[in-house]
Amino acid sequence: AAGIGLLVGMNCPKAVKPRDVITGISGRSQILFLVTYVARYLDLLTNFVSVYNTAMKVFFIAASAATVYLMLFKFKATYDHNHDTLRVEFLIAPCALLALVVNHDFTPLEILWTFSIYLESVAILPQLFMVSKTGEAETITSHYLFALGSYRALYILNWIYRYYFDNFFDLIAIVAGVVQTVLYCDFFYLYITKVLKGKKIVLPA
Amino acid sequence: HQHGTRHDEL
């Protein structure tokens, strides 16, 4: 929530330097995250868990839609699309196929939930590809990515807790969550060794 | 252990 809030806040018109954020952020990853949240939280209409759960779902969808809107429409001119070129159909198609084959239940909502879990695990790839192409990441972009990666990494601790104390596990969520966290590892390393020491991420040529 | 479709996580 902090990460996505940071992203929306810094991209807002009144922010000090919105350009710094927009140029470093992959619009393709942001669209994938929006698709992820919409596909997963369709159960807003059918399944009530808690006020917190509902509020966070609405927040994730709204903030993610706002980010996509700001990037692709309002601040279209500053969006660095030349470096944002990873083909997202190569991510979406395998996730859709896998969701049709490996799921808990062959129903529309369940398949969309499963698709969202698989898609989220790889949704950061256009962003990482963009950082590798430009060879650097603004510090504010780095904070955002770290918050986004921590969100799933912290769930791994939660899943271990639930396995032992709640007698519950969801293998699809666990495997996808571990894959997702592994994809962030290289970035986590750069974040800890550079950004936390006051330097911005610059990759060797 | 029960597993499956209790989607109460975000």
Backbone of each chain as ProteinMPNN parsed JSONL, in Angstrom:
{"seq_chain_A": "AAGIGLLVGMNCPKAVKPRDVITGISGRSQILFLVTYVARYLDLLTNFVSVYNTAMKVFFIAASAATVYLMLFKFKATYDHNHDTLRVEFLIAPCALLALVVNHDFTPLEILWTFSIYLESVAILPQLFMVSKTGEAETITSHYLFALGSYRALYILNWIYRYYFDNFFDLIAIVAGVVQTVLYCDFFYLYITKVLKGKKIVLPA", "coords_chain_A": {"N_chain_A": [[0.837, -1.2, 0.0], [1.963, 1.214, 0.787], [3.873, 1.49, -1.183], [2.412, 1.651, -3.602], [0.878, 3.825, -3.024], [2.839, 5.752, -2.76], [3.707, 5.839, -5.404], [1.417, 6.789, -6.822], [1.02, 9.208, -5.465], [3.428, 10.626, -5.962], [3.196, 10.929, -8.645], [1.189, 12.69, -8.956], [-0.273, 15.833, -10.015], [0.509, 18.006, -8.365], [2.841, 17.207, -7.194], [6.37, 17.385, -6.385], [8.425, 16.684, -8.295], [7.166, 15.233, -10.7], [7.98, 14.153, -13.119], [10.34, 12.675, -12.711], [9.406, 10.285, -11.653], [7.531, 9.213, -13.479], [9.132, 8.8, -15.806], [10.752, 6.672, -15.069], [9.103, 4.519, -14.648], [7.553, 1.529, -15.743], [5.01, 1.498, -18.034], [3.826, -0.728, -19.09], [4.172, -2.742, -17.142], [2.562, -1.55, -15.195], [0.038, -1.676, -16.394], [-0.257, -4.446, -16.468], [-0.38, -4.949, -13.716], [-2.769, -3.648, -13.111], [-4.6, -5.219, -14.588], [-4.177, -7.602, -13.21], [-5.151, -6.952, -10.568], [-7.833, -6.309, -11.065], [-8.813, -8.714, -12.206], [-8.45, -10.438, -10.022], [-9.864, -9.326, -7.874], [-12.544, -9.413, -8.48], [-14.13, -10.85, -6.859], [-14.983, -9.158, -4.957], [-17.61, -8.638, -5.256], [-18.849, -10.977, -4.564], [-17.768, -12.242, -2.315], [-17.303, -11.582, 0.961], [-14.765, -10.669, 3.174], [-13.501, -9.019, 5.186], [-13.746, -5.646, 6.505], [-11.325, -4.353, 6.231], [-10.093, -5.972, 4.251], [-11.828, -5.586, 2.033], [-11.558, -2.789, 1.727], [-8.834, -2.578, 1.062], [-8.763, -3.961, -1.345], [-10.351, -2.328, -2.998], [-8.759, -0.062, -2.858], [-6.349, -0.946, -4.106], [-7.229, -1.496, -6.744], [-8.234, 1.051, -7.506], [-5.997, 2.779, -7.136], [-4.179, 1.642, -8.854], [-5.491, 1.869, -11.301], [-5.568, 4.648, -11.424], [-2.835, 5.217, -11.643], [-2.217, 4.093, -14.165], [-3.891, 5.678, -15.74], [-2.776, 8.277, -15.277], [-0.214, 7.918, -16.335], [-0.583, 7.063, -19.038], [-2.344, 8.864, -20.169], [-2.741, 11.519, -18.856], [-0.049, 12.36, -18.28], [1.201, 11.618, -20.597], [3.175, 12.575, -22.345], [5.572, 12.544, -20.904], [6.071, 9.945, -20.42], [8.289, 7.314, -20.748], [8.265, 5.613, -23.261], [9.93, 4.478, -25.125], [11.879, 2.927, -23.912], [10.408, 0.986, -22.811], [9.649, -1.888, -23.65], [9.125, -4.62, -23.494], [7.457, -7.515, -24.648], [4.232, -7.916, -23.778], [2.309, -9.805, -24.401], [3.595, -12.223, -24.433], [3.768, -12.788, -21.809], [1.155, -12.664, -20.817], [-0.315, -14.61, -22.325], [0.843, -17.271, -21.716], [0.259, -17.29, -18.945], [-2.534, -17.215, -18.952], [-3.13, -19.622, -20.266], [-1.963, -21.466, -18.459], [-3.524, -20.968, -16.236], [-5.922, -22.005, -17.061], [-5.354, -24.673, -17.063], [-3.967, -25.454, -14.646], [-5.592, -25.13, -11.839], [-7.732, -24.496, -8.956], [-10.39, -24.974, -9.289], [-12.654, -25.365, -11.941], [-14.083, -22.848, -12.73], [-15.44, -19.674, -13.834], [-14.776, -17.359, -12.119], [-12.831, -18.497, -10.452], [-10.87, -19.308, -12.255], [-10.12, -16.818, -13.26], [-9.095, -15.716, -10.893], [-6.896, -17.422, -10.487], [-5.447, -16.913, -12.828], [-4.783, -14.243, -12.29], [-3.046, -14.557, -10.152], [-0.883, -15.931, -11.318], [-0.206, -14.036, -13.288], [0.504, -11.798, -11.756], [2.877, -12.688, -10.643], [4.734, -12.411, -12.667], [4.446, -9.851, -13.546], [6.178, -7.782, -13.002], [8.261, -7.995, -14.728], [8.391, -6.413, -17.259], [9.054, -3.966, -16.065], [11.552, -4.505, -14.804], [12.977, -5.144, -17.059], [12.945, -2.679, -18.33], [14.47, -1.124, -16.544], [16.894, -2.444, -16.891], [17.406, -1.801, -19.528], [17.616, 1.034, -19.577], [19.593, 1.208, -17.777], [19.62, 2.346, -15.304], [17.94, 3.401, -12.252], [15.685, 5.682, -10.879], [15.855, 6.956, -7.526], [13.391, 7.163, -6.223], [11.803, 5.493, -7.753], [13.05, 3.12, -7.14], [12.429, 2.844, -4.403], [9.695, 2.446, -4.616], [9.597, 0.009, -6.103], [10.83, -1.667, -4.256], [8.972, -1.662, -2.159], [6.813, -2.85, -3.453], [7.829, -5.398, -4.054], [8.353, -6.353, -1.486], [5.846, -6.755, -0.47], [4.855, -9.22, -1.496], [6.926, -10.891, -0.686], [6.763, -10.748, 2.108], [4.421, -12.108, 2.46], [5.203, -14.742, 2.267], [6.261, -15.371, 4.763], [3.889, -15.122, 6.175], [2.446, -17.231, 5.029], [3.889, -19.456, 5.934], [3.371, -19.248, 8.654], [0.578, -19.595, 8.596], [0.418, -22.196, 7.656], [1.398, -23.732, 9.787], [-0.076, -22.821, 12.083], [-2.675, -22.286, 11.338], [-3.434, -24.343, 9.885], [-3.62, -24.233, 7.068], [-3.013, -24.033, 3.58], [-2.245, -22.732, 0.326], [-1.352, -23.974, -2.535], [-1.035, -22.977, -5.159], [-0.926, -20.174, -4.817], [1.329, -20.069, -3.163], [3.519, -21.191, -4.675], [3.532, -19.454, -6.922], [3.961, -17.061, -5.566], [6.503, -17.448, -4.478], [8.028, -17.646, -6.832], [7.58, -15.053, -7.806], [8.853, -13.534, -5.788], [11.486, -14.423, -6.06], [12.097, -13.327, -8.564], [12.414, -10.686, -7.852], [14.73, -10.685, -6.415], [17.341, -9.967, -7.377], [16.973, -7.26, -7.747], [16.375, -6.517, -5.079], [18.861, -6.948, -3.923], [20.43, -4.954, -5.189], [19.041, -2.764, -4.222], [19.492, -2.838, -1.434], [22.3, -2.754, -1.304], [22.898, -0.388, -2.632], [20.81, 1.763, -2.815], [19.962, 2.067, -0.124], [22.265, 3.0, 0.904], [22.376, 5.519, 0.067], [22.918, 5.901, -2.625], [21.98, 6.041, -6.118], [20.512, 3.508, -8.233], [22.689, 2.314, -10.603], [23.437, 0.519, -13.371], [26.212, -1.496, -14.527], [27.675, -0.857, -17.727]], "CA_chain_A": [[0.0, 0.0, 0.0], [2.874, 2.365, 0.833], [4.528, 1.588, -2.491], [1.484, 2.091, -4.635], [0.504, 5.178, -2.611], [3.999, 6.575, -3.126], [3.71, 5.988, -6.86], [0.327, 7.684, -7.219], [1.283, 10.518, -4.869], [4.527, 11.31, -6.644], [2.793, 11.205, -10.026], [0.103, 13.662, -8.976], [0.12, 17.112, -10.604], [1.105, 18.93, -7.407], [4.082, 16.651, -6.655], [7.515, 18.239, -6.67], [9.034, 16.343, -9.578], [6.472, 14.061, -11.224], [8.712, 13.641, -14.264], [11.291, 11.664, -12.258], [8.737, 9.012, -11.414], [6.939, 8.748, -14.723], [10.113, 8.316, -16.77], [11.365, 5.408, -14.65], [8.105, 3.473, -14.407], [7.075, 0.821, -16.929], [3.563, 1.525, -18.233], [3.386, -2.1, -19.359], [4.008, -3.403, -15.839], [1.414, -0.971, -14.499], [-1.179, -2.236, -16.997], [-0.359, -5.834, -15.999], [-0.848, -4.922, -12.325], [-4.195, -3.295, -13.128], [-5.305, -6.425, -15.016], [-4.068, -8.525, -12.07], [-6.036, -6.599, -9.451], [-9.241, -6.393, -11.499], [-9.155, -10.134, -12.348], [-8.462, -11.11, -8.729], [-10.799, -8.768, -6.895], [-13.94, -9.537, -8.905], [-14.874, -11.457, -5.752], [-15.536, -8.063, -4.152], [-19.066, -8.687, -5.407], [-19.42, -12.262, -4.129], [-17.125, -12.826, -1.14], [-16.881, -10.573, 1.94], [-13.836, -11.208, 4.175], [-13.476, -8.045, 6.285], [-13.754, -4.268, 6.01], [-9.942, -4.103, 5.8], [-9.879, -6.691, 2.991], [-12.576, -4.881, 0.986], [-10.965, -1.463, 1.528], [-7.556, -2.727, 0.365], [-9.049, -4.348, -2.731], [-10.795, -1.121, -3.7], [-7.591, 0.809, -2.95], [-5.412, -1.467, -5.113], [-7.79, -1.287, -8.085], [-8.339, 2.488, -7.777], [-4.66, 3.378, -7.242], [-3.548, 1.095, -10.033], [-6.165, 2.512, -12.435], [-5.124, 6.046, -11.435], [-1.459, 5.219, -12.153], [-2.278, 3.852, -15.609], [-4.481, 6.878, -16.342], [-1.805, 9.38, -15.235], [0.92, 7.632, -17.227], [-0.914, 6.888, -20.457], [-3.151, 9.961, -20.676], [-2.45, 12.849, -18.327], [1.373, 12.691, -18.45], [1.64, 10.789, -21.712], [4.379, 13.136, -22.966], [6.792, 12.25, -20.152], [6.229, 8.487, -20.28], [9.44, 6.887, -21.547], [7.839, 4.344, -23.884], [11.001, 3.916, -25.963], [12.625, 1.919, -23.156], [9.421, 0.072, -22.21], [9.345, -2.618, -24.884], [8.92, -6.061, -23.328], [6.183, -7.934, -25.244], [3.42, -8.442, -22.672], [1.512, -10.973, -24.797], [4.365, -13.412, -24.081], [3.527, -13.037, -20.388], [-0.273, -12.867, -20.587], [-0.801, -15.856, -22.93], [1.167, -18.45, -20.896], [-0.462, -17.224, -17.667], [-3.927, -17.566, -19.229], [-3.152, -21.063, -20.54], [-1.664, -22.186, -17.217], [-4.686, -20.814, -15.345], [-6.964, -22.913, -17.542], [-4.936, -26.056, -16.82], [-3.671, -25.66, -13.226], [-6.429, -24.283, -10.979], [-8.416, -25.253, -7.898], [-11.78, -25.229, -9.659], [-12.839, -24.855, -13.302], [-15.205, -21.9, -12.81], [-14.91, -18.397, -14.344], [-14.125, -16.543, -11.083], [-11.656, -19.206, -9.945], [-9.855, -19.254, -13.304], [-9.617, -15.436, -13.268], [-8.263, -15.568, -9.689], [-5.649, -18.142, -10.744], [-4.75, -16.12, -13.85], [-4.23, -13.044, -11.647], [-1.919, -14.981, -9.313], [0.236, -16.195, -12.237], [0.192, -12.798, -13.964], [1.206, -10.919, -10.81], [4.235, -13.177, -10.38], [5.653, -11.975, -13.734], [4.064, -8.505, -13.99], [7.28, -6.839, -12.791], [9.315, -8.2, -15.736], [8.608, -5.235, -18.103], [9.735, -2.931, -15.261], [12.962, -4.89, -14.643], [13.547, -5.035, -18.408], [13.131, -1.245, -18.578], [15.619, -0.695, -15.746], [18.108, -2.986, -17.503], [17.657, -1.087, -20.792], [18.104, 2.392, -19.307], [20.807, 1.043, -16.989], [19.54, 3.018, -14.003], [16.603, 3.605, -11.695], [15.595, 6.795, -9.943], [15.727, 6.48, -6.156], [11.978, 7.037, -5.87], [11.363, 4.271, -8.436], [13.601, 2.009, -6.374], [11.624, 2.68, -3.179], [8.42, 1.869, -5.051], [9.807, -1.396, -6.448], [11.137, -2.409, -3.034], [7.705, -1.832, -1.438], [6.011, -3.79, -4.227], [8.412, -6.727, -3.882], [8.223, -6.757, -0.08], [4.449, -7.155, -0.281], [4.723, -10.656, -1.707], [7.935, -11.586, 0.123], [6.248, -10.851, 3.475], [3.373, -13.132, 2.462], [5.823, -16.057, 2.465], [6.273, -15.557, 6.221], [2.488, -15.318, 6.548], [2.026, -18.578, 4.609], [4.515, -20.421, 6.857], [2.581, -19.12, 9.879], [-0.75, -20.19, 8.39], [0.589, -23.635, 7.487], [1.578, -24.352, 11.095], [-1.004, -22.421, 13.133], [-4.027, -22.141, 10.805], [-3.623, -25.564, 9.101], [-4.099, -23.868, 5.736], [-2.069, -23.577, 2.566], [-2.749, -22.663, -1.046], [-0.13, -24.27, -3.279], [-0.927, -22.078, -6.324], [-0.459, -18.872, -4.333], [2.676, -20.202, -2.593], [4.517, -21.371, -5.743], [3.609, -18.196, -7.682], [4.534, -16.037, -4.681], [7.948, -17.692, -4.38], [8.576, -17.244, -8.135], [7.532, -13.593, -7.829], [9.879, -13.006, -4.887], [12.797, -14.725, -6.662], [12.323, -12.354, -9.642], [12.8, -9.402, -7.254], [15.94, -10.823, -5.595], [18.439, -9.174, -7.924], [16.659, -5.875, -7.431], [16.53, -6.348, -3.622], [20.302, -6.862, -3.664], [20.856, -3.612, -5.598], [18.388, -1.792, -3.333], [20.147, -2.854, -0.131], [23.708, -2.374, -1.406], [23.091, 0.96, -3.193], [19.833, 2.795, -2.455], [19.972, 2.288, 1.32], [23.499, 3.72, 1.24], [22.276, 6.875, -0.476], [23.26, 5.995, -4.045], [20.926, 5.519, -6.974], [20.918, 2.296, -8.942], [23.241, 2.469, -11.95], [23.982, -0.771, -13.769], [27.386, -1.393, -15.393], [27.308, -0.872, -19.16]], "C_chain_A": [[0.871, 1.247, 0.0], [3.501, 2.591, -0.542], [3.619, 2.169, -3.544], [1.012, 3.512, -4.316], [1.595, 6.169, -2.988], [3.99, 6.871, -4.615], [2.636, 6.969, -7.326], [0.611, 9.096, -6.728], [2.333, 11.296, -5.635], [4.17, 11.644, -8.089], [1.703, 12.258, -10.115], [0.614, 15.037, -9.434], [0.859, 18.039, -9.645], [2.434, 18.43, -6.851], [5.274, 17.478, -7.134], [8.105, 17.952, -8.059], [8.37, 15.101, -10.161], [7.238, 13.383, -12.358], [9.683, 12.517, -13.88], [10.65, 10.293, -12.109], [8.236, 8.423, -12.721], [8.0, 8.124, -15.638], [10.689, 6.966, -16.368], [10.397, 4.245, -14.565], [7.636, 2.86, -15.729], [5.549, 0.852, -16.999], [3.017, 0.127, -18.451], [3.211, -2.882, -18.066], [2.776, -2.87, -15.116], [0.094, -1.486, -15.061], [-1.371, -3.681, -16.527], [-0.849, -5.887, -14.55], [-2.338, -4.569, -12.257], [-5.04, -4.512, -13.536], [-5.329, -7.451, -13.877], [-5.113, -8.215, -10.998], [-7.506, -6.713, -9.85], [-9.665, -7.869, -11.591], [-9.289, -10.814, -10.99], [-9.593, -10.628, -7.824], [-12.23, -8.683, -7.403], [-14.782, -10.14, -7.787], [-15.314, -10.421, -4.711], [-17.062, -8.165, -4.119], [-19.676, -9.944, -4.781], [-18.923, -12.748, -2.773], [-16.647, -11.734, -0.183], [-15.995, -11.222, 3.001], [-13.807, -10.299, 5.398], [-13.497, -6.652, 5.669], [-12.368, -3.917, 5.479], [-9.694, -4.71, 4.41], [-10.566, -5.981, 1.827], [-11.935, -3.533, 0.675], [-9.667, -1.565, 0.734], [-7.758, -3.122, -1.099], [-9.458, -3.13, -3.558], [-9.612, -0.174, -3.903], [-6.633, 0.352, -4.057], [-5.932, -1.218, -6.535], [-7.782, 0.201, -8.44], [-6.959, 3.111, -8.006], [-3.97, 2.909, -8.519], [-4.169, 1.692, -11.305], [-5.72, 3.966, -12.556], [-3.718, 6.158, -12.025], [-1.45, 5.065, -13.675], [-2.84, 5.088, -16.322], [-3.464, 8.026, -16.397], [-0.682, 9.163, -16.242], [0.542, 7.688, -18.7], [-1.713, 8.053, -21.041], [-2.663, 11.311, -20.191], [-0.995, 13.275, -18.549], [1.996, 11.868, -19.572], [2.986, 11.256, -22.28], [5.655, 12.754, -22.23], [7.011, 10.754, -19.943], [7.274, 7.999, -21.276], [9.148, 5.553, -22.245], [8.925, 3.706, -24.743], [11.805, 2.827, -25.251], [11.716, 0.859, -22.551], [8.878, -0.84, -23.307], [9.143, -4.113, -24.713], [7.529, -6.449, -23.832], [5.298, -8.602, -24.193], [2.556, -9.634, -23.081], [2.24, -12.272, -24.485], [4.265, -13.73, -22.597], [2.067, -13.414, -20.155], [-0.742, -14.236, -21.1], [-0.428, -17.101, -22.11], [0.428, -18.468, -19.559], [-1.918, -17.654, -17.854], [-4.052, -19.07, -19.461], [-2.958, -21.874, -19.257], [-2.856, -22.127, -16.255], [-5.823, -21.748, -15.756], [-6.647, -24.372, -17.189], [-4.731, -26.335, -15.328], [-4.475, -24.672, -12.39], [-7.113, -25.153, -9.924], [-9.8, -25.718, -8.344], [-12.034, -24.603, -11.029], [-14.117, -24.023, -13.407], [-14.635, -20.539, -13.212], [-14.168, -17.567, -13.287], [-12.827, -17.174, -10.593], [-10.514, -19.166, -10.967], [-9.259, -17.839, -13.391], [-8.724, -15.169, -12.06], [-6.893, -16.197, -9.939], [-4.796, -17.399, -11.769], [-4.079, -14.905, -13.205], [-3.015, -13.382, -10.79], [-0.679, -15.217, -10.198], [0.74, -14.9, -12.867], [0.958, -11.877, -13.009], [2.65, -11.362, -10.61], [5.222, -12.711, -11.452], [5.413, -10.525, -14.182], [5.196, -7.482, -13.855], [8.331, -6.933, -13.908], [9.481, -7.023, -16.703], [9.348, -4.117, -17.371], [11.227, -3.247, -15.109], [13.692, -4.787, -15.981], [13.86, -3.574, -18.728], [14.335, -0.712, -17.804], [16.914, -1.198, -16.384], [18.432, -2.28, -18.818], [18.201, 0.313, -20.565], [19.377, 2.337, -18.486], [20.779, 1.753, -15.655], [18.099, 3.118, -13.537], [16.652, 4.777, -10.732], [15.375, 6.238, -8.535], [14.268, 6.26, -5.762], [11.366, 5.793, -6.531], [11.823, 3.048, -7.647], [12.796, 1.753, -5.107], [10.3, 2.001, -3.519], [8.562, 0.371, -5.336], [10.084, -2.243, -5.216], [9.851, -2.684, -2.243], [6.85, -2.89, -2.123], [6.511, -5.228, -4.055], [8.238, -7.248, -2.462], [6.837, -7.307, 0.211], [4.286, -8.667, -0.454], [5.725, -11.444, -0.86], [7.438, -11.771, 1.557], [5.137, -11.89, 3.576], [3.956, -14.522, 2.696], [5.895, -16.377, 3.962], [4.857, -15.855, 6.721], [2.006, -16.73, 6.196], [2.619, -19.645, 5.514], [3.725, -20.43, 8.176], [1.242, -19.842, 9.724], [-0.672, -21.709, 8.242], [0.64, -24.319, 8.853], [0.448, -24.052, 12.068], [-2.453, -22.358, 12.667], [-4.404, -23.389, 9.988], [-4.14, -25.296, 7.692], [-2.942, -23.536, 4.818], [-2.711, -23.618, 1.194], [-1.535, -22.777, -1.967], [0.07, -23.337, -4.471], [-0.364, -20.728, -5.899], [0.984, -18.952, -3.837], [3.737, -20.303, -3.695], [4.68, -20.068, -6.534], [4.261, -17.092, -6.852], [6.039, -16.185, -4.528], [8.635, -17.286, -5.686], [8.669, -15.713, -8.195], [8.663, -12.993, -6.993], [11.281, -13.238, -5.456], [13.121, -13.706, -7.765], [12.784, -10.994, -9.091], [14.177, -9.459, -6.588], [17.098, -9.953, -6.066], [18.23, -7.69, -7.592], [16.834, -5.586, -5.933], [18.005, -6.151, -3.271], [20.821, -5.462, -4.005], [20.297, -2.551, -4.639], [19.146, -1.685, -2.011], [21.584, -2.338, -0.229], [23.91, -0.943, -1.926], [22.125, 1.992, -2.617], [19.856, 3.103, -0.964], [21.253, 2.98, 1.771], [23.542, 5.074, 0.552], [22.66, 7.028, -1.937], [22.081, 5.544, -4.885], [21.447, 4.325, -7.776], [21.426, 2.65, -10.342], [23.901, 1.151, -12.32], [25.219, -0.572, -14.637], [26.987, -1.564, -16.862], [27.539, -2.248, -19.778]], "O_chain_A": [[0.572, 2.222, -0.691], [3.639, 3.725, -1.002], [4.005, 3.069, -4.289], [0.773, 4.308, -5.223], [1.322, 7.27, -3.467], [4.234, 8.0, -5.039], [2.907, 7.867, -8.123], [0.463, 10.064, -7.474], [2.156, 12.479, -5.925], [4.769, 12.537, -8.689], [1.327, 12.677, -11.21], [1.79, 15.358, -9.26], [1.745, 18.782, -10.067], [3.096, 19.154, -6.107], [5.201, 18.175, -8.147], [8.262, 18.855, -8.881], [8.955, 14.019, -10.12], [7.147, 12.168, -12.529], [9.835, 11.538, -14.611], [11.269, 9.269, -12.401], [8.495, 7.258, -13.025], [7.788, 7.041, -16.182], [11.08, 6.185, -17.235], [10.823, 3.098, -14.423], [7.359, 3.567, -16.697], [4.873, 0.3, -16.131], [1.893, -0.18, -18.054], [2.226, -3.601, -17.9], [2.032, -3.634, -14.5], [-0.858, -1.709, -14.314], [-2.488, -4.099, -16.224], [-1.638, -6.761, -14.192], [-3.077, -5.125, -11.444], [-6.062, -4.803, -12.914], [-6.352, -8.083, -13.613], [-5.862, -9.094, -10.574], [-8.33, -7.166, -9.057], [-10.74, -8.237, -11.117], [-10.15, -11.678, -10.818], [-10.203, -11.416, -7.102], [-13.048, -7.963, -6.83], [-16.001, -9.969, -7.762], [-15.939, -10.766, -3.708], [-17.712, -7.837, -3.126], [-20.874, -9.98, -4.5], [-19.577, -13.577, -2.139], [-15.682, -11.032, -0.486], [-16.394, -12.19, 3.648], [-14.056, -10.749, 6.516], [-13.293, -6.492, 4.466], [-12.231, -3.279, 4.435], [-9.159, -4.052, 3.518], [-9.97, -5.793, 0.767], [-11.781, -3.168, -0.491], [-9.413, -0.753, -0.156], [-7.022, -2.677, -1.98], [-8.974, -2.928, -4.672], [-9.466, 0.437, -4.961], [-6.164, 1.168, -4.851], [-5.185, -0.79, -7.415], [-7.376, 0.576, -9.54], [-6.769, 3.876, -8.952], [-3.269, 3.676, -9.179], [-3.46, 1.986, -12.268], [-5.517, 4.463, -13.664], [-3.435, 7.067, -12.805], [-0.768, 5.806, -14.381], [-2.334, 5.495, -17.368], [-3.307, 8.67, -17.434], [-0.249, 10.097, -16.918], [1.251, 8.284, -19.511], [-1.763, 8.222, -22.259], [-2.226, 12.148, -20.981], [-0.732, 14.407, -18.956], [3.161, 11.475, -19.503], [3.83, 10.439, -22.649], [6.714, 12.648, -22.85], [8.015, 10.343, -19.36], [7.167, 8.233, -22.48], [9.696, 4.512, -21.883], [8.847, 2.518, -25.055], [12.343, 1.922, -25.888], [12.179, -0.053, -21.866], [7.791, -0.607, -23.835], [9.0, -4.82, -25.711], [6.539, -5.801, -23.491], [5.578, -9.721, -23.764], [2.112, -10.396, -22.222], [1.605, -13.308, -24.292], [4.636, -14.823, -22.17], [1.763, -14.344, -19.408], [-1.474, -14.941, -20.406], [-1.304, -17.919, -21.831], [0.018, -19.529, -19.088], [-2.471, -18.369, -17.018], [-4.955, -19.716, -18.929], [-3.683, -22.834, -18.998], [-3.159, -23.095, -15.557], [-6.588, -22.221, -14.915], [-7.549, -25.196, -17.037], [-5.246, -27.321, -14.8], [-4.087, -23.512, -12.248], [-7.076, -26.381, -9.992], [-10.32, -26.719, -7.85], [-11.675, -23.449, -11.261], [-15.086, -24.41, -14.06], [-13.46, -20.272, -12.958], [-13.048, -17.118, -13.535], [-11.843, -16.476, -10.347], [-9.348, -19.011, -10.604], [-8.052, -17.677, -13.572], [-7.711, -14.479, -12.177], [-5.861, -15.593, -9.647], [-3.583, -17.27, -11.606], [-2.94, -14.575, -13.535], [-2.069, -12.598, -10.707], [0.421, -14.769, -9.875], [1.947, -14.681, -12.975], [1.942, -11.25, -13.403], [3.542, -10.533, -10.43], [6.42, -12.623, -11.184], [6.089, -10.03, -15.083], [5.178, -6.442, -14.512], [9.191, -6.06, -14.025], [10.621, -6.64, -16.966], [10.161, -3.409, -17.963], [12.069, -2.362, -15.267], [14.86, -4.4, -16.041], [14.896, -3.264, -19.315], [15.129, 0.061, -18.341], [17.912, -0.48, -16.42], [19.601, -2.169, -19.188], [19.124, 0.747, -21.255], [20.159, 3.288, -18.481], [21.781, 1.775, -14.941], [17.163, 2.945, -14.317], [17.536, 4.862, -9.879], [14.778, 5.174, -8.372], [13.942, 5.302, -5.062], [10.516, 5.125, -5.942], [11.088, 2.072, -7.503], [12.508, 0.606, -4.765], [9.843, 1.105, -2.809], [7.755, -0.435, -4.874], [9.638, -3.387, -5.126], [9.655, -3.782, -1.723], [6.235, -3.726, -1.461], [5.715, -6.158, -3.927], [8.005, -8.438, -2.255], [6.672, -8.209, 1.033], [3.641, -9.316, 0.369], [5.414, -12.532, -0.375], [7.661, -12.821, 2.16], [4.928, -12.484, 4.634], [3.287, -15.388, 3.259], [5.627, -17.504, 4.379], [4.652, -16.72, 7.573], [1.26, -17.348, 6.955], [1.952, -20.628, 5.836], [3.45, -21.491, 8.736], [0.825, -20.598, 10.601], [-1.586, -22.425, 8.653], [0.008, -25.355, 9.058], [0.041, -24.941, 12.815], [-3.368, -22.373, 13.491], [-5.515, -23.496, 9.469], [-4.986, -26.029, 7.181], [-2.002, -22.846, 5.213], [-3.601, -24.427, 0.929], [-0.789, -21.817, -2.157], [1.197, -22.945, -4.771], [0.553, -20.199, -6.528], [1.772, -18.032, -4.054], [4.738, -19.587, -3.659], [5.799, -19.625, -6.79], [5.026, -16.283, -7.379], [6.768, -15.195, -4.456], [9.694, -16.659, -5.663], [9.696, -15.155, -8.582], [9.343, -12.064, -7.427], [12.154, -12.375, -5.353], [14.265, -13.271, -7.896], [13.465, -10.241, -9.787], [14.739, -8.422, -6.234], [17.755, -9.287, -5.265], [19.158, -6.975, -7.216], [17.373, -4.545, -5.558], [18.356, -5.311, -2.442], [21.553, -4.855, -3.223], [20.974, -1.583, -4.293], [19.412, -0.585, -1.526], [22.042, -1.587, 0.632], [24.962, -0.346, -1.697], [22.548, 2.975, -2.009], [19.78, 4.267, -0.573], [21.325, 3.489, 2.89], [24.596, 5.704, 0.46], [22.725, 8.147, -2.447], [21.262, 4.749, -4.424], [22.652, 4.158, -7.967], [20.694, 3.209, -11.158], [24.833, 0.715, -11.644], [25.292, 0.392, -15.398], [26.074, -2.323, -17.185], [27.286, -2.441, -20.967]]}, "seq_chain_B": "HQHGTRHDEL", "coords_chain_B": {"N_chain_B": [[-4.16, -31.002, 6.781], [-6.015, -28.367, 5.313], [-6.568, -27.314, 1.977], [-6.7, -25.116, -0.934], [-9.44, -23.162, -1.975], [-9.746, -20.779, -0.333], [-9.94, -17.693, -0.561], [-8.793, -15.339, 1.083], [-6.777, -13.607, 1.114], [-4.734, -10.827, -0.084]], "CA_chain_B": [[-4.209, -29.619, 6.287], [-6.941, -28.066, 4.234], [-5.954, -26.435, 0.991], [-7.687, -24.79, -1.934], [-9.96, -21.903, -2.497], [-10.166, -19.787, 0.65], [-9.184, -16.517, -0.994], [-8.964, -14.212, 2.004], [-5.561, -12.791, 1.064], [-4.813, -9.778, -1.102]], "C_chain_B": [[-5.297, -29.457, 5.229], [-6.234, -27.156, 3.234], [-7.027, -26.056, -0.018], [-8.149, -23.363, -1.88], [-10.467, -20.922, -1.445], [-9.427, -18.486, 0.371], [-9.436, -15.32, -0.084], [-7.705, -13.35, 2.058], [-5.653, -11.801, -0.09], [-3.886, -10.058, -2.294]], "O_chain_B": [[-5.469, -30.312, 4.36], [-5.403, -26.33, 3.611], [-8.133, -26.595, 0.017], [-7.337, -22.446, -1.753], [-11.508, -20.295, -1.641], [-8.403, -18.205, 0.994], [-10.188, -14.408, -0.428], [-7.569, -12.48, 2.919], [-6.522, -11.91, -0.956], [-3.837, -9.268, -3.236]]}, "name": "protein", "num_of_chains": 2, "seq": "AAGIGLLVGMNCPKAVKPRDVITGISGRSQILFLVTYVARYLDLLTNFVSVYNTAMKVFFIAASAATVYLMLFKFKATYDHNHDTLRVEFLIAPCALLALVVNHDFTPLEILWTFSIYLESVAILPQLFMVSKTGEAETITSHYLFALGSYRALYILNWIYRYYFDNFFDLIAIVAGVVQTVLYCDFFYLYITKVLKGKKIVLPAHQHGTRHDEL"}
